[in-house]
Structure formats: structure tokens, C-alpha cells
């Protein structure tokens, strides 16, 4: 069995400190597949300017850790894949890795998670009383995830998942999942509505109902998390929490086959996600139970292979310029460099004119927008076309509703932009400020007082390995701990 484990050993395990991770928190993954990786000090400065308090690294780069020292930022580090076999086979190698990459930096670097390492090594470093063991998985290990109450894990993984889950249960550690509603939506061939994937509000008759439990689901994220809970319960594991180690939405894709990889959808998904998590909304199965979550990812990674969208999951480009602006007003403390008033809602290029007219009529009617500026002789009458008039009305409604999530949608014919559409004497609501550089408007990612992405589809899949190998690696570590 050990030889089989060693042969399949490929992926990360995660070991993280107990304190502080059970509460609601949003973190950000930091990948480095870029032609020009920002200096560690630049990354740390960006994190602090955006009040990002939790990060996950895919290595344990000493320069990056030095830059994060004394910042108070919680850091999850990882063992590079090529080092796993040696660490998994040798307590001495594991001990040396912990000494170099954890003990040498802690506590000036607030390391809250490491990848791999044996408990013996942690004992030697006097860190064992803070640390527990788990492993990230693609949510594709869950089969038939809807209805959640009927979900179960891939039975071929039982030999490694069952002991792993029992181990997590006995140590109070979480099951870590990568949850990607974007891929669920893309692969559903229209079965999953876009609004359901993006956390947009749904009328009661559009909510998904689990017929066995009568629980109502309003988003994919919650359904996948609950599917994991039910799958664990099927194996008689009922008190292991779920942590989402990766989730997000691409802001750009190939227009021909990735039309919903847009900055508007990325804004909507991540803004709604952050609000959902930070409010400790929980899930229908476990309402009020926090789901610590890490957004994929901080920077666009322009050297990642695969489809166009693979390169555009970042909140920022390589230069630290926001890829789009998250809209989080009213969900927490204000963030520095707030630019909330410098975004606008405009008609989508190429939108159907009849749909634009219908949306314009609604905004100026039931939507209660004052459209008097659009009448002949008034400053916003010209250009006299439906796109220009719709843009004025959409933007007025959007700002009048506090720029809340979903208020710049209008059945898909409106988008958010940072370009001021004002012209001449026609001044749009929200105009007048300078463009800023803050992305996360109106909230903090620090704690305040929702897929089946297969291994070939997850953004982290390219250059990484299967969840089966991850589970086998977990079993190997568990076996080593019991020897």
C-alpha cells in the first residue's frame, strides 16, 4: 500500500492553525504564472492597501514571506509538488522543510496553513498544538451533487477518503473544496440559469428545491457546499466543517465560446460571494455557519495554458490595476481609496434594441427614474437614440439604488463601466470624481463584527494534479502519522 501511495503522491495537503479560521473570512489565492511577477513588497503593499487579511500561496517563497512579516496577514503556504515525494517519505526531510519554511518565519509571519509535513516535524518545531491536517479537493469528487441530500463521493475514493474524513473529524479539521459555479454553469447546457450561478436574487418559483429536505437553494455555491456535507453524512461523518479554498469567476474569455466570462459577471459573482460569506449566511443545511472562502485569484496569470479565460481570473492585472470594480457598499467597513461613486451603468454594446427599449420604459416608469433630462430640448436628449437614453436611465437607477448588486442588469442589456458616459452639458449621476485604484469598494476582506469543476476544468488544474492523488497523499500522511 505504501508503494502505491508513493507512486500516486502528487498534490498538496494543507495544515492550518486552529485559531481564527472558524469565523467568516475571505481570502485570496496568489498565483505567479505571469510574464512579470510583481515584487513581494509590491504584493504586500497591494494586499494591505486593499485590506486583504487572508492569502493562500502556492509555495513558501522566503522573499514573499519576508514581505508579509509583521503585516498581520494570515498566510497559507504550500509545498511545491516536486518536493512532496521526498517529504512524504522522510520525517527528517519534513522536519527540515518545516524548520526552514514555517518555524523560521513564525510568528512574525502569521502562517495559518502549510502544505504537507508530518506531525512529527511539527512536534519538533513546537507547533503541534496549533496545527491540524487536511487536503484541498476539486468538488468533482462529489457525484450527483443535486439534490444535495442525495450527493455522495466517488466510491472509488473510499479507501482513502473514509480514513481521511475520520481523521479530519477526530482533529476538528475542515474538508477543503475548490468550488467553481462558473464551470457548473458552462457545462450545464442551459440547465443552470446564469442568475443561479451568480448569486443574483431569484423569485421563489425559480429557486431550486431539494425534494427530500424541502431546503431551497438560491445559488450553486451553497448547493455544492451542502452536497459535501450530505456526502460526508452518507459516510457517517457529521461534524467536519467545509472550507472553500478556491472559487471565483473569470472577467474575460473567448467571445465565441466563453461569452459569460465578463467583468460584469465577475463583479457580480465575487461581490455577492463576499457579502454572502462575510455575513455568515451559511447554507440551507447549516444556516449561520461560516464558510471560510478563498477567491481565485489576486492577479491575472497571463502565462497559464488553456482557454482564454484561464488567464483572466484575477482581481488585478500584473501592474496592480483593478481588472474591474467590486461593489460591496453596505456590507462592511469602508475600504481605503473608495471609488464607489466612480462607476457607471451603461447599455451593453450590441444589445437588442427592443430589449433596450423595454428596459428604458421600465426604468422611466415602474423604476421611478426621473427621465425628464431625456426630453427634447433638455441636456441629455442628444444623441436621440435608445442606447444613449437607456444608458442615462440605467445609470440613474443604478446610483439611485446605491449601486447594489444586481441593480445594473436589466435582463442582461446593461453593464458596469468605470468610463464616465457624461458628455457636453449632460452630466451623469456619479460623475465628478477622479478614477481611483481601489478594487474592493465599500467593505473589507477582513472578518467583520457557492460546481463541479472537473480536474481538467479548474483554473488550477493545468500543472496540478487530480483530487484522487490528493486523497491518496492524505492517506499516506495519515498512515505515516499512525506508524
Secondary structure, DSSP 8 states (H G I E B T S, - for coil): -HHHHHHH--S--EEEESTTSSS--EEEEE---SSS---HHHHHHHHHHTT--EEEESS--HHHHHHHTTS--EEE----GGGHHHHHH-HHHHHHHHIIIIITTTTTSEEEEESS--HHHHHHTT-GGGEEEE-EEEGGGEES-SSGGG-EE-GGGHHHHHHHHHHHHHHT--EEEE--HHHHHHHTTTSS-HHHHTT----GGGSEE-TTT--EE-SHHHHHHHHHHHHHHHTT--S--EEEEEE---S---TTT-TT--HHHHHHHHHHHHHHHHTT-B-STTBT----EEES-SB--TT--SSGGGG---SB-TTS-BSS-EE-TTSSS--TT--GGG-EEEE-TT--HHHHHHHHHHHHTTT----GGGSTTSTT--S-SHHHHHHHHHHHHHHHTTT-TTSS-GGGTEEEESS---BTTB--TTTTS------EETS-SS--------TTTSTTTTTS--HHHHHHHHHHHHHHHH-
